[in-house]
Structures are given as structure tokens and as C-alpha cells.
Amino acid sequence: MRDIKSALFKDGFSKKMIVFGLSWLALIIIYTWHLSSSPAGFSPVEAQSIALSINHHVLAHNALSLPHDILLYAANHFHHASLELTRLSSAILALIFIGCFFYVAKIWFGTMVAYVSTAIFALTPLVLLVGRSATSEILLLLPLAVSAAYFWAVRHPERQLVGLLLLTFVAAMTIYVPGGIFIILAGGIYSWPVLKEMFRKLTSTNIAVLGVLSLVLLVPLAYTFYANHLQLRPWVLVPSPLSSVSTELRHIASMAMGIFIHTTDHSNYQIGRLPLLTITQFVLAGFGLYALWERAKNKAWGLLGLVVFGILAAGIINDFTYLLYSLVGLSIFMGAGLRFLILEWRTVFPSNPLPRALAIFLVFAVLAIQLLYGVRYSLVAWPATMATRQVYVIK
């Protein structure tokens, strides 16, 4: 038995790899469980996404969701408009973005906090429901891919060109998404000192390659605007038709309330008017904001900016789904809050094994609660509501 154990856990095949594999297996099962039957029909938004990816001519004239619609295009040609395959495109992207979140969280907070905070993020009902829908709204999580690519490039100077190529690609994909151009501009300004130093080490040929890649990747978007200039309005978050200032302010206030308390209107991805976050998530985010404000104020400002931007975008467009922008920042705050509480606990009880065991138990209790809530909300309760059944009726 000892020989078998030593054989299993040598040469890098460690317990950490088993935990990593099982964690991802669980997420894959959750995000693909009964994709074709929960719910059992398309929503109008899903049907519209499929219609916009039916052929390359339609794709060229509607490129605002191109990174997602290319996958839908491939799925439609592989098996015509299958519920499972069309929704699988979003599930794949969701899992990629969850992996990006884990990478960033591991860099900032360590492995254990990264696992727990990633699970809390991945099991948030809005993320889970959008990740199981055949719509391009999952692309609102692209800032996570930009962050992961940026940190990878910074941490691997020996492969800096590869890192910048990857960063250029995901930044270009983010520009396609409504509101994404503002995030890229803000992120570029915020990170310019580091980016400037990275570009300084490149040759003129490498810089030219990055520039050409950027232009090539953005050609479909430019063609879309050339063919239909009205597409510029949703791209820069200008609603159509325009509402009064008082109406927009009311929508923005409603979205801000929708994070912690409740929304004033129902969304397709809600049960009733329940808020985006649970009480546990709200508390963790609060502690995380305090911790980062005390120890890394610049990062706190950047994350707060993303949270506010998400609220403004959701309010202006009057779409609850745009709070995914805010959720990215709030989830990083949750990870910071969890790490802060663990460190404070260790400070109070530096060597006593009983409190340390209790702390681990509480962390996994939080994880279990979020798992139970997220799965029951998204896979059991939400598909069974009358509102959901009335929307997902297209066969």
C-alpha cells in the first residue's frame, strides 16, 4: 500500500493536482448538466444570437458579439441549432473565464483562497445561468481574460512577446463587446508604466507584429460599423431610444440596489427580484474592500472603478446582465476579504491547532453554502419558475 501511495504522488502527480482535477471536473459537470433540458426551449435572446450567427455574411454585419458567435456558427454547422451544442459555446467560454479568475486569484491571494473564491464566483447564479445560455452575454467576463493575460506577461519576462501577443488578442476581443473599449482604455492607462517598460524591451519588428495583429483582429468590427453605423450606439453604451435623465438615474439606482438588496424589475436570469450577491458574498466583499483600501489602495480604486462602471452600464442599458462587469471586481474583493479574515484569525490564534481547524471548517462551510445555493438556484429553482417557462418556449 505504501509503494502504491508513493508511486501515485511522485514526479509531480501530487494531491494538489488531484484537487485541481476534481474541482474542474465538478465545474464542468455543473455547467453542462442537462444543458438541453434546463430549460427545454430557446429564449428570444438565444434565438436572436443563433440567427446572427447563421452564416458569415450575417456575422460580418453584426460583429459586436463575434468572439461568441463564431463558436455558435461552428456549432450550427456541426449540428443544426442543437440546444446542447449552442449552449455549450457559452459554457466553454465561462469555464475559460473561471480559469482566468483562478489564475489571478492565485497570484494575489494564494492557492486555498483562490480555490474558494473561484468557486464562489463560478457558482454565483448570474454567472452560472449566463454560462449555460446560448447568448453572447458571457463575453462581459472578458476583462478576466485580459487581467490573466496581463499578469502572465508580467510574470514571464523570458516569454514577453508571447505574453503580449496573448494580451493583444484578448484585448481586441474585449473591444468587440459593448462597453469593452472603455475597460481597455482605462486598463491601458492604469497599467501604462508597466506596459511601457515591456514594449521598450521589444524590437521594432515585434512591435510591428503586435500592431498588425491588432488591426487584423479589429477589421470585422470596423466593417460592421462601416456597413451599419447604428451599431456604434450599443457599442458605446448609448441606449436606443434615449431615455430622460431622470429615467436613466432611476435605472442606475435600481442596478446599484440589485447588487445587494433587490432590483426594481425582473430579469430573465433572476428568481423574482433577488439581488446579485448573497449576504455571505456581500460581507466578504466588504472585508476585501477594507483590506485592499488599507494595503493596496491603487488596486482598490481600480476594482471600485470596474464595479461602478458595471452599475452605470447596466443602468444605462437597463440590463441586469451588465452587472457581470461589476461582479468581476466584487469577486476579487471577496477573495481579498477571505484572505484578510484568515490572516486576522491566524494573528489572534497563531499556534493553537483547534482555532486553526475551526477556521478551515468555516472556510469550507462558506464554500458548501455557496455550492448549495448556486446549484439549487440555477439548476433547480430557476428553470421551474413560471417566468422562466414563459420565456424559454422557442423550439
C-alpha positions as MATLAB code, in Angstrom:
seq = 'MRDIKSALFKDGFSKKMIVFGLSWLALIIIYTWHLSSSPAGFSPVEAQSIALSINHHVLAHNALSLPHDILLYAANHFHHASLELTRLSSAILALIFIGCFFYVAKIWFGTMVAYVSTAIFALTPLVLLVGRSATSEILLLLPLAVSAAYFWAVRHPERQLVGLLLLTFVAAMTIYVPGGIFIILAGGIYSWPVLKEMFRKLTSTNIAVLGVLSLVLLVPLAYTFYANHLQLRPWVLVPSPLSSVSTELRHIASMAMGIFIHTTDHSNYQIGRLPLLTITQFVLAGFGLYALWERAKNKAWGLLGLVVFGILAAGIINDFTYLLYSLVGLSIFMGAGLRFLILEWRTVFPSNPLPRALAIFLVFAVLAIQLLYGVRYSLVAWPATMATRQVYVIK';
ca = [
       0.000    0.000    0.000;
       2.848    2.389    0.848;
       4.506    1.613   -2.501;
       1.274    2.383   -4.351;
       0.872    5.682   -2.493;
       4.461    6.718   -3.200;
       4.028    5.820   -6.864;
       0.887    7.926   -7.162;
       2.271   11.055   -5.543;
       5.745   11.214   -7.034;
       7.071   13.081  -10.079;
       4.651   15.989   -9.746;
       1.469   13.913   -9.601;
       0.530   15.346   -6.239;
      -2.548   15.748   -4.138;
      -2.759   19.319   -5.412;
      -3.205   18.030   -8.947;
      -5.959   15.672   -7.826;
      -7.779   18.519   -6.067;
      -7.330   20.694   -9.150;
      -8.664   17.978  -11.450;
     -11.649   17.121   -9.272;
     -12.535   20.805   -8.864;
     -12.598   21.347  -12.608;
     -14.495   18.131  -13.176;
     -17.165   19.335  -10.746;
     -17.430   22.688  -12.532;
     -17.655   21.034  -15.940;
     -20.482   18.804  -14.697;
     -22.359   21.752  -13.170;
     -22.011   23.914  -16.289;
     -23.031   21.152  -18.711;
     -25.653   19.288  -16.643;
     -28.888   18.962  -18.663;
     -27.951   21.815  -20.992;
     -30.612   20.790  -23.475;
     -33.442   20.439  -20.975;
     -32.884   23.048  -18.289;
     -34.742   24.954  -19.626;
     -36.116   22.926  -22.500;
     -36.546   25.706  -25.073;
     -34.729   28.708  -26.502;
     -35.332   32.191  -25.175;
     -35.867   35.059  -27.676;
     -32.347   36.324  -26.906;
     -30.878   32.884  -27.597;
     -32.849   32.627  -30.832;
     -31.560   36.040  -31.888;
     -27.953   35.028  -31.136;
     -28.348   31.923  -33.288;
     -29.908   33.975  -36.101;
     -26.967   36.421  -36.012;
     -24.502   33.557  -36.443;
     -26.312   31.648  -39.157;
     -23.691   32.435  -41.871;
     -20.566   34.517  -42.414;
     -22.467   37.339  -44.177;
     -24.660   37.918  -41.126;
     -21.630   37.634  -38.838;
     -19.790   40.317  -40.812;
     -22.656   42.786  -40.373;
     -23.167   42.041  -36.658;
     -19.696   41.690  -35.144;
     -20.367   43.084  -31.659;
     -20.521   39.552  -30.281;
     -18.139   37.943  -32.778;
     -15.928   36.056  -30.240;
     -19.007   34.139  -29.095;
     -20.913   33.973  -32.359;
     -18.007   32.262  -34.124;
     -18.477   29.349  -31.724;
     -22.230   29.395  -32.387;
     -21.522   29.441  -36.123;
     -19.352   26.337  -35.767;
     -21.956   24.615  -33.561;
     -24.743   25.339  -36.041;
     -22.766   23.854  -38.898;
     -21.803   20.817  -36.870;
     -25.359   20.081  -35.718;
     -28.143   22.427  -36.762;
     -29.287   24.643  -33.847;
     -28.971   21.939  -31.203;
     -29.864   23.258  -27.751;
     -26.960   21.444  -26.164;
     -24.288   22.484  -28.657;
     -25.363   26.120  -28.893;
     -25.378   26.487  -25.125;
     -22.091   24.615  -24.889;
     -20.388   27.558  -26.615;
     -21.160   29.794  -23.629;
     -20.253   27.047  -21.159;
     -16.814   26.686  -22.738;
     -16.195   30.431  -22.561;
     -17.488   30.543  -18.978;
     -15.047   27.833  -17.914;
     -12.195   29.678  -19.633;
     -13.055   32.883  -17.783;
     -13.356   30.973  -14.497;
      -9.870   29.608  -15.133;
      -8.646   33.175  -15.687;
     -10.214   34.219  -12.393;
      -8.480   31.342  -10.605;
      -5.121   32.341  -12.100;
      -5.473   35.968  -10.977;
      -6.789   34.990   -7.535;
      -3.920   32.529   -7.028;
      -1.376   35.251   -7.804;
      -2.997   37.714   -5.422;
      -4.218   35.540   -2.564;
      -2.602   32.087   -2.682;
      -3.911   28.656   -3.629;
      -6.524   27.927   -0.955;
      -8.188   31.334   -1.171;
      -8.066   31.073   -4.966;
      -9.983   27.758   -4.902;
     -12.672   29.062   -2.549;
     -13.087   32.492   -4.149;
     -13.176   30.930   -7.637;
     -15.905   28.528   -6.529;
     -17.895   31.404   -5.025;
     -17.550   33.340   -8.278;
     -18.340   30.389  -10.553;
     -21.419   29.422   -8.507;
     -22.908   32.913   -8.458;
     -26.293   32.362  -10.157;
     -25.844   35.115  -12.761;
     -22.510   33.659  -13.914;
     -23.859   30.116  -13.922;
     -27.063   30.978  -15.795;
     -25.364   33.145  -18.423;
     -22.710   30.442  -18.819;
     -25.457   27.925  -19.595;
     -27.260   30.121  -22.147;
     -26.664   30.386  -25.885;
     -26.111   34.151  -25.744;
     -23.117   36.433  -26.133;
     -23.619   37.970  -22.678;
     -20.911   35.675  -21.301;
     -18.414   37.934  -23.110;
     -18.974   40.535  -20.390;
     -16.476   38.458  -18.372;
     -13.692   39.094  -20.905;
     -11.937   41.555  -18.529;
     -10.891   38.456  -16.578;
      -9.064   37.127  -19.625;
      -7.362   40.497  -20.107;
      -6.217   40.512  -16.467;
      -4.931   36.934  -16.665;
      -3.026   37.625  -19.895;
      -1.526   40.800  -18.411;
      -0.296   39.059  -15.251;
       1.064   36.146  -17.270;
       3.056   38.519  -19.469;
       4.389   40.383  -16.437;
       5.386   37.191  -14.617;
       7.102   35.593  -17.637;
       9.562   38.192  -18.966;
      11.506   35.475  -20.773;
       8.410   34.934  -22.994;
       7.260   38.501  -23.116;
       6.416   38.553  -26.813;
       4.125   35.541  -26.401;
       2.506   37.235  -23.419;
       1.939   40.473  -25.326;
       0.536   38.580  -28.313;
      -1.927   36.874  -25.985;
      -2.753   40.175  -24.284;
      -3.294   41.850  -27.673;
      -5.654   39.070  -28.744;
      -7.868   39.128  -25.621;
      -7.842   42.946  -25.534;
      -9.046   43.013  -29.147;
     -11.803   40.512  -28.316;
     -12.851   42.689  -25.365;
     -13.120   45.725  -27.647;
     -15.858   43.907  -29.585;
     -18.097   43.771  -26.502;
     -20.386   46.736  -25.725;
     -18.530   48.891  -23.213;
     -15.333   46.886  -23.605;
     -13.462   49.749  -25.283;
     -13.785   51.806  -22.084;
     -12.350   48.988  -19.958;
      -9.390   48.535  -22.322;
      -8.664   52.278  -22.350;
      -8.909   52.543  -18.564;
      -6.815   49.414  -18.056;
      -4.212   50.639  -20.528;
      -3.881   53.965  -18.727;
      -3.746   52.263  -15.328;
      -1.085   49.782  -16.445;
       0.815   52.058  -18.822;
       4.054   52.312  -16.745;
       4.420   48.518  -16.787;
       3.320   48.154  -20.414;
       5.697   50.915  -21.489;
       8.622   49.062  -19.904;
       7.560   45.824  -21.606;
       7.313   47.482  -25.022;
      10.695   49.142  -24.509;
      12.336   45.715  -24.435;
      10.793   44.650  -27.749;
      12.356   45.091  -31.150;
      10.709   47.309  -33.752;
       9.751   44.164  -35.692;
       7.954   42.706  -32.682;
       6.082   45.972  -32.129;
       5.075   45.994  -35.788;
       3.768   42.423  -35.469;
       1.645   43.420  -32.461;
       0.283   46.416  -34.355;
      -0.608   44.386  -37.437;
      -2.263   41.715  -35.275;
      -4.371   44.378  -33.561;
      -5.525   45.829  -36.889;
      -6.323   42.421  -38.376;
      -8.333   41.352  -35.335;
     -10.395   44.556  -35.416;
     -11.170   44.505  -39.168;
     -14.563   42.725  -38.716;
     -15.617   45.309  -36.117;
     -14.609   48.182  -38.401;
     -16.550   46.602  -41.279;
     -19.631   46.277  -39.100;
     -19.549   49.985  -38.294;
     -18.957   50.789  -41.976;
     -21.940   48.663  -43.055;
     -24.243   49.855  -40.280;
     -23.207   52.911  -38.284;
     -26.157   52.410  -35.918;
     -24.170   49.566  -34.329;
     -21.953   52.229  -32.777;
     -24.680   53.136  -30.283;
     -24.843   49.865  -28.338;
     -21.046   49.530  -28.661;
     -20.515   52.746  -26.686;
     -23.477   52.014  -24.381;
     -25.870   54.579  -25.829;
     -29.427   53.251  -25.434;
     -31.908   53.316  -28.262;
     -34.227   55.099  -27.857;
     -32.722   57.630  -25.490;
     -34.451   57.993  -22.132;
     -34.755   61.040  -19.937;
     -32.042   61.802  -17.397;
     -34.396   61.020  -14.519;
     -35.239   57.636  -16.034;
     -31.565   56.767  -16.518;
     -30.752   57.785  -12.937;
     -33.614   55.613  -11.696;
     -32.287   52.649  -13.676;
     -28.756   53.174  -12.341;
     -30.057   53.337   -8.761;
     -32.056   50.162   -9.376;
     -28.959   48.309  -10.595;
     -26.935   49.510   -7.608;
     -29.665   48.194   -5.307;
     -29.800   45.000   -7.362;
     -26.302   44.055   -6.224;
     -27.052   43.922   -2.501;
     -30.789   44.351   -1.861;
     -33.152   43.710   -4.792;
     -33.914   45.032   -8.264;
     -36.991   47.038   -9.130;
     -37.623   44.919  -12.236;
     -37.344   41.223  -13.020;
     -34.563   39.899  -15.293;
     -34.512   36.661  -17.273;
     -31.636   35.465  -15.087;
     -33.352   36.118  -11.758;
     -35.820   34.460   -9.494;
     -38.202   37.263   -8.704;
     -36.108   40.343   -7.933;
     -33.394   38.681   -5.836;
     -30.061   40.541   -5.612;
     -26.858   39.613   -7.405;
     -24.957   38.715   -4.219;
     -25.798   36.665   -1.164;
     -25.220   38.005    2.346;
     -22.036   35.931    2.599;
     -20.658   37.398   -0.623;
     -21.599   40.905    0.461;
     -19.784   40.516    3.797;
     -16.670   39.059    2.162;
     -16.622   41.871   -0.409;
     -16.895   44.430    2.390;
     -13.925   42.983    4.254;
     -11.999   42.774    0.990;
     -12.625   46.425    0.212;
     -11.372   47.352    3.683;
      -8.267   45.163    3.344;
      -7.277   46.441   -0.098;
      -8.034   50.041    0.849;
      -5.635   49.736    3.766;
      -2.852   47.843    1.973;
      -3.220   48.341   -1.792;
      -5.248   51.477   -2.387;
      -4.396   51.694   -6.091;
      -5.799   48.213   -6.698;
      -8.867   49.046   -4.624;
      -9.508   52.122   -6.773;
      -9.187   50.071   -9.963;
     -11.614   47.412   -8.761;
     -14.061   50.039   -7.477;
     -13.911   51.702  -10.879;
     -14.884   48.426  -12.530;
     -17.760   47.931  -10.067;
     -19.075   51.440  -10.701;
     -18.668   51.047  -14.463;
     -20.746   47.861  -14.368;
     -23.508   49.606  -12.437;
     -23.526   52.536  -14.873;
     -23.525   50.243  -17.914;
     -26.348   48.100  -16.515;
     -28.373   51.185  -15.618;
     -27.866   52.993  -18.929;
     -28.743   49.919  -20.994;
     -31.276   48.828  -18.336;
     -29.964   45.280  -18.447;
     -29.211   43.354  -15.241;
     -26.704   41.160  -17.093;
     -24.209   44.028  -17.440;
     -23.635   43.720  -13.701;
     -21.251   40.937  -14.713;
     -18.713   43.749  -15.158;
     -19.260   44.705  -11.506;
     -19.180   41.083  -10.384;
     -15.609   40.702  -11.640;
     -14.417   43.450   -9.290;
     -16.667   42.347   -6.441;
     -15.403   38.756   -6.669;
     -11.795   39.926   -6.381;
     -12.871   41.879   -3.307;
     -14.409   38.662   -1.931;
     -11.103   36.855   -2.359;
      -9.302   39.692   -0.593;
     -11.870   39.592    2.206;
     -11.474   35.860    2.676;
      -7.691   36.146    2.840;
      -7.950   39.081    5.254;
     -10.175   37.115    7.641;
      -7.871   34.083    7.524;
      -4.801   36.209    8.283;
      -6.574   38.004   11.119;
      -7.686   34.674   12.574;
      -4.111   33.390   12.474;
      -2.916   36.571   14.182;
      -5.318   36.041   17.067;
      -4.607   32.302   17.275;
      -1.046   31.904   15.968;
      -0.300   28.381   17.194;
      -3.428   26.839   18.676;
      -4.457   23.940   16.387;
      -8.129   23.974   17.417;
      -8.923   27.501   16.163;
      -6.929   26.758   13.018;
      -9.059   23.676   12.365;
     -12.173   25.746   13.083;
     -11.048   28.362   10.548;
     -10.635   25.705    7.863;
     -14.055   24.302    8.738;
     -15.650   27.764    8.421;
     -13.998   28.368    5.057;
     -15.334   25.114    3.677;
     -18.725   25.807    5.263;
     -18.873   29.046    3.259;
     -17.955   27.073    0.143;
     -20.619   24.439    0.836;
     -23.303   27.094    1.385;
     -22.433   28.820   -1.892;
     -22.385   25.481   -3.722;
     -25.796   24.516   -2.379;
     -27.279   27.953   -3.068;
     -25.827   28.360   -6.557;
     -26.753   24.891   -7.771;
     -30.267   24.873   -6.302;
     -30.940   28.398   -7.570;
     -29.644   27.844  -11.105;
     -30.358   24.191  -11.836;
     -33.454   23.506   -9.748;
     -35.449   26.602   -8.792;
     -34.850   28.978  -11.721;
     -35.863   26.571  -14.549;
     -39.051   25.721  -12.649;
     -40.300   29.294  -12.196;
     -43.275   30.441  -14.228;
     -41.336   33.455  -15.541;
     -38.605   31.212  -16.947;
     -41.086   28.817  -18.516;
     -42.848   31.715  -20.235;
     -39.600   32.993  -21.775;
     -37.853   29.763  -22.848;
     -40.549   28.474  -25.189;
     -38.973   28.580  -28.666;
     -38.283   25.136  -30.164;
];
